[in-house]
Amino acid sequence: MMFFPYADANPVEMAPGLVRRTLVSGDSLMICRFDLESGVEIPSHAHHHDQAGYVVSGKIRIAVDGKSLELGAGDSYIAPSGALHSAIALQESVVVDTFSPPREDY
């Protein structure tokens, strides 16, 4: 499949106030949208996927390998494979993340 209408991206509540939609997934890349309510925390974790994210709206604080920064609309970040990373939504936010390879658990 080459086209992925947003209407087909089923919402998955990963935790209270955290909803994920897989926008597209191919053999080596996956793009997901995350809708976060203010105050939602994503605990520190690591995985073998490279992860790059783009803040569409709102404000988050993200930590990667012990360094932390507040990011707002238009800002981006990367968490390389194996890097410990976490986040907290400081406001209601929308974040789009890419994963390579695609997440098997999503």
Phi, psi and omega in degrees: 000139183248346183233140186226089180299140179303326181300337180270356181276095184292132177286136177236118177280107183280330178197164178305124179083006180231112182241132179247140171232125174279115183278321180199146177213129178237198181292327186231001184212145177224141175237129181232147173254135176240127174255121184241129171283154178305134178094349180295133178245136172253112186295160179302132180202168176219156176207168184280359180274143164286138180228127174235138183230157180227126179276113181282315180206160179089202180211133177231158168249123181240142176240133177225122179051043175085356177255138186231146180205145172278132179237142178238186182309129180096347180274156181226167178207167174221139173238101182296161178311129178085352182283132173291132179211154180209168179205156171222137177277115179278340175216168170304130189219156170235127180231137175249123181245145172248145179230135175221121356290173179302148177289124178288331184277356178259000000 
